[in-house]
Amino acid sequence: MKQPVQSYTIWFSQRTGSTLLSEALSSTGLAGKPGEWLHFQQKSPDTLKREDLEQMWEQGTTPNGVFGIKINFEQRWIDAIRNLYHLPSGVSRAEVWSTGFPNCTKHIYMTRRNKVRLAVSWWRAIVSGEWHRKHGDQAEKHNIADQYHFDAIKHLLIESNMCEAAIEDFLSESGIIPLTIVYEDFIQDYEGTVIKVLEYLDIPSDHVTISPPSFDPIADEVSEQWVQRFREDGQKGWENKRW
């Protein structure tokens, strides 16, 4: 398998629009096919082989040689690649990653300003089973109003912050300045954001066709009720409430 000419990684925590962006980039036919290759195809770092990585390159690369992958940060995958290629401890994590995914010089970091809404969206997806809603599809009816769970949402709030801290640590230790995509801005300017990513990847966007958004927002009245309830519960007894 020929190595990608250029690789890029989309680093994300849950509910930041990464799947929406990946679908948009894939639709151009020029920006790789940034799927969760490690999570969905490999599943376990313990069984990772070089042939597996080569298969991912093949599946995630467009004819122009651009490869894309998206992933939550997990140190175990970096450790697996380091062991696979027998790289010494002095080799930086970014260099290890670029060994597994050749010529990975571009990094996209997806975040969301309002972490409470992120955590509520994540919990809603878990209890409803609805992670995405295809554009134009009717909203599914979910009887989940009574499944508000303060501790679960708090856990997801902490987990999302830990994930972002890990991503930021990985990037900063190697002096990588990523292209940061903020969810709230992305959904307000879908096409403009995709063009910005293409420009960052040095892919000419003049004659590129970008497909319409693949997914519609899922947040509803129940989501908003949970956000406000969590806001109240999380600050109960505070003398100086922040929100």
N, C-alpha and C positions, 0 to 999 in steps of 0.2 A: 504493500500500500504506500503510495506517494504521500509524503508529509504535506500538511497544509502550508500554503505560502504565508498565510497570516491566521493567527488564532486570536479570539477574544473571549473573555469570560464575563457573564452577567452574574454579579454577586447580589444576593437578595435575602431578605427575611420574608416570611409569609405575608400575603395580602398587601403587596406593594406594586402590583401591576406587572410583574415579570412575565407572566404568561401572555398577557395582552401585547407586551413589547416583542416577545419572541415570535408570536404569530405574525406581527406586522413586519418584522425583519425577514422572516422566512418568505413572506409573500413577495418580496422584491426579487427573489431569485439570485441576489448578489451578495447577501450578507450572511451566508452560512445558514444553518438550521439549528439555532440555539436551543436544544432540548436539555432536559435533565438526564443526560446520558448516564451518569454514574448512579443516580438514585434509582431510575426505572429499569435500566438494562443490566447493571452489574449487581446492584443490591448490597453486596458485601465486599469490603476492601480485602478481606482475607483470601478471596479467590481471584483477585485481579491479576490478569496476565497481560503481557505486551500485545498479544493478538487481540485482546478485548479493546485496548486503547486504539489499535489500528482500525478495528471495526467501527469504533466511535468516530474516528477521523473521517472514515468513508461516509458514514451516515449523516454527519453534521457539516459536511463541506459542500459548497456550491461549486459549479464548474469553473469559476474564476479562482478557486483555491482558498477561499475564505471559510474558516471553520468557527463555529460558535457553540458555546456550552453555557448553561446557566445552573447555578447551584447555591444552596444554603452553605454557609461556611461550615466545614467539618474537618478538623485536623486529621482525623483518621485516614482520609483519602490522600492527603499530602504525605503522611507517614507510609502509606501503602506504595505510593509512587517512588518515594525515596528508597524503600527496601527493594522494590522491583528492579530499579536501575543501579542499586548498590552505591548510592550517593552518600558521601560522608556528611557528618553533622554540620560541617562548616559551610555547606552549600545552602544558600538562603531558601526559604520556603517558596518565594516567587520563582527562583531558578528551578526548583524541583517541579513546580507546577508547569513551567514552560518546557520541561523535559517530557512530561506526560502529554502535554498539549503544545506541540512545537510552535515557535515564533509567536508566543502569546505576549504581545506587547501592548495590548489594549485591554483596559478593565473598566467595566461599567458597574456602578454601585447604585442600587435601587433602594430608596428609603421612603419613609412616610412621616410627615411632621407629627401628626396626631397619633401617638402610640396607643391611646385609649381606644380610639376608633379602630385602629389596626387589630388590637386584641379582641375587641367585640366582634369584628368581622370574622376573625379566625375562629372564635368560639361558635359563632352562628354557623359557620361552614361545617364545623365538627358535628354539632348536634343535628343539623338539618341534612347533612350529606350533600348539600349543594355548594360546590366549590366555584363553579363558573356557570354563567347563563349565556348561552349562545345568543348572539345579536338577533333580535326580533322574536325570540321565543317568549311564550307566555310565562309569566311568573308562576312558579310552583307554589302551592299552598302548603305551608308547614305549620303544624300546631306545636310551636316551640315557645310560646310566650312565657310558659311557666318553667322554662329550663335555664333561666338566669342563674349563674353560679359565680358568686364573687371570687372565691378562691381560684376557680379555674381561669377566669379572665385575668386575675392578678398574676397567676403563673405564666400565662401566655404573654402578658405585658413584660414580665421579667425576661422570659425566654427570647422575645424579639429584641430586647435591648442587649442581651448577652450576645446574640447572633451578630448584631450590628457592631458591637464592640470588638468581636473577634475579626470581622471583616476589616474594620478600620485599623486594627493592630497589624494584621497581615499586610495591608497596603502601606502603612506608614513605615514599617520596619525596613522596607525596600525602597522607600522614597517614591512610591507610585502615586501619582495624582490621577485618580479615576475621573471618568465622566460621571457626574452624579445626576441621577434622574429622581426627582421628587414626585411621588404619586399624585399629590394634589395638583401639581402643575401639569403633569402628563395628561390627566383626564380632561384638563381644560384646553390643552393644545396638543391633541393626539398626533396629527400629521406633522406639525412643527417639531415635535419631540423626536419623531422617527427620522426626520431629515437631519436633525442635529446629530443623532447617533451615526447616521451614514457618513456625514462629514467628518465626525470624529474617527471613523474607521477608514477614512480616505477613500471612500467609495463615492464616485460622482453621482449626484442625485438629480441632475437636470432632466433626464428622461425616464426616471424610475417611477413605476406605478406602485403606489402604496394601497393595499386593500383597506376597506373600511374597518372600523373596530370589530374584532371577532366576538367580543363579549359586551354585555350590558351590565351596568351596576346592579348589585344585589341588595344593598342596604335598603331597609324599609322601616316602618313605624316601630317594629319590635327592636330593630337594631338601635334606633334612636332612644327608645325607652331604656334599653340596657346601658347605653352610654351615660345617660343622665343618672340612672340609678347607681352605676359604678362610681360616677363622679361624686355623688353624695356619700355613698358608703365608704369610699376611699379616704374621704376627708372628715369623717365623723369625729367630732370632738376637737377638731383643729381650731385654734384661736384665730389663725390667719389663713383662711382658705384661699387657695391659689386659682381656683376655677369655679 
